[in-house]
Amino acid sequence: MTAINAVTELTTQGDIGILTLNSPPVNALSANVRDGIYEGIKAAVADPAIRAIVLICEGRTFIAGADISEFGGAQKGASLFEAQSMIEDSPKPVIAAIHGTALGGGLEVALTCHYRIAVPSARCGLPEVNLGLLPGAGGTQRLPRIVGAQRALEMVTSGQHVPAEECHRMGLVDEMAKEGNLKADAIAFAEKIVGEHRPLKKVRDLNDKVEADRKHPEIFADFRKANARKFRGFKAPEYNIQCVEAAVNLPFDEGMQVERKLFMELLTGPQSAAQRYAFFAERLANKIPDVPDDTPVRKIAKVGIIGAGTMGGGIAMNFLNAGIPVTIVEVQQEALDRGLKVVRGNYERSAKNGRFTMDEVDKRMGLLSPALSQDALADCDLVIEAVFERMDVKKEIFTNLDRICKPGAILATNTSALNIDEIGDVTSRPQDVIGLHFFSPANVMRLLEIVRTAKTAPDVIATSMKLAKTIGKVAVLVGVAPGFVGNRMLFQRGREAQKLLMEGAMPWDVDRVLYDFGFPMGPFAMSDLAGLDIGWVKETSKGETIRDQLCELDRRGQKTGAGYYDYDENRNAKPSPVTEKIVKDFVAKSGANPRAISDEEILERTLYAMVNEGAKILEEKKAIRASDIDVVWLNGYGWPIYRGGPMHWADSIGLDKVLAKLKEFEATMGDVWTPSPLLEKLVAEGKGFKDLK
Ligand code: 3HC
């Protein structure tokens, strides 16, 4: 055994050299790993006893990519290209042995190997696009040479992790290993290659696929057209496409130059900076200073849900999808039946779309037990209450749960507004009470706000955070405050959007600015989608707001074919003369003089109000860190990821500029614009939200 460096060793078995990388957690291509590959292959090539080399990784995965945390810093040690050339130019065959994930630079290293073997559970992909990048180590040039332009385009612009069996079918993986037997199978494969005198297969020299694609230049135009909506606002997908186009149309080395140039442009641009920030922000959100990683967690083998409405049903699906049995409780048989029917309908739709089989639908529904009494929740490890927002009702439920549930059960509420401290205090076990705020549709939206009360126990928090991961949610821990983090900031945006109408803007003006900023839709289109009548009561409505008047005209949003906008039969929105008149009448009645409002003002009014509220949330310690607020907005409210979230965005503008604007607004519009003292302090110290510890 030869230790090449701290993370790499070279061993031999017979005439096969085994170069093993061991750099936890994910064998990312840090300087040590690059050096280890470079020096290790060099040593194996120099050793006359070695006839082929297996490149394999210890730990949970093959190389998961470049070390993202090194981006932007000065490079140390061998470059990735040098390490790759050492492999590709090796006179002895190099075989990549893949388990876990071969991602980004990891797959690009594997693509310079002469052969690839993988276990069935492995997955390969080029996910750089999700970091606002493109594969910058030859991935865009080598991948199309194996899988063709169409599949390469799909892979590099989606970043999908492709299962090993599928990679095998596409030729990306040459040989399948038995699960759990990778090393032995890779060595046997290497011996076979040596025994059969197979050639050194260099992907860079494969040309038949790209030559065939060259005759179909329409592939690229068609792909751009088909995905225009999905790629809107993002720079990286288009650059990825240009690289694949170069792979098809140019000789390998020229294609590599195109890749390098476009990669560097993305790497040094603001979109990738924001997307890399978001990657780490999402992972940082799991770290809770007063709940260490080794906090014991409670076992959650059975979940109870109270309420089989849209929210309760959606929440239940998360657990059923993860194979966790759910008991769902309603008061009336009819409501229970309706709830179950909706859940089944959702699953059947997925099955029809080919997401899974009809058997799977039955399997998931088989885990769902309906009940008409909360007594059925006695043996649940976690109960989530998802009924309508009335404190007296919730208090009654929690009093009951306290009596019914077994000791140690976690009692959660899905409230988005009410004080959970108060709810916890009606039980004899407030330490077991927590908020689990799902976002609608709860089976789709990735965000979960986990709300701790003053008394929630650390292991209840740790269990909830872990459970979120199990059900595929992105969790952010927040404190009790009206609207918690997300809705509290949304309220500020909504307030300014409404005020802008009273000053001369139309709903579609506000929406257009926010849509162009990168949101999937603006606040008024969002209200139309959600239904304008949420919280509106016909009997007591007095036409006092624009919303009231729209609802009174039965313009209750998309579902009635009209709201702020008019909708055609395909739900396409059109500015509405009816709404325009209502808005104008309101403005006239208020005595205000409507004025032309610039796009810049619309953006600043709606988004700076959120930034200021975010600063107040931090000041009140209702969020642990600024990046947690960004994670909430990126995953729950459609903030464009290439702008990093409201707090990152404010930092990128410069907090001094934001503060100056807030003060200007405060002077003309009063107290709601008073800057948060934290913002003032950061500006005085020349700092940003990113500098907060
Ligand atoms: N660089 C640096 N750190 C990384 C990393 C990377 N490429 N990938 C993961 N990590 C870190 C995470 O930050 C996390 O650190 P923490 O424990 O301190 O929070 C730790 O590794 C474990 O990561 P996850 O919590 O995400 O673990 P999972 O098991 O859930 O997922 C994974 C593993 C699928 C590998 C996931 O981490 C992932 O998708 N990583 C990013 C993969 C990627 O984007 N690769 C491309 C990089 S860019 C590139 O290669 C450029 C090249 O073309 C030149």
Boltz pocket constraint, residues with backbone or C-beta under 6 A from the ligand:
constraints:
  - pocket:
      binder: B
      contacts: [[A, 25], [A, 26], [A, 28], [A, 61], [A, 64], [A, 65], [A, 66], [A, 67], [A, 68], [A, 69], [A, 101], [A, 103], [A, 104], [A, 105], [A, 106], [A, 108], [A, 127], [A, 128], [A, 131], [A, 133], [A, 134], [A, 135], [A, 136], [A, 137], [A, 139], [A, 280], [A, 283], [A, 284]]
      max_distance: 6.0
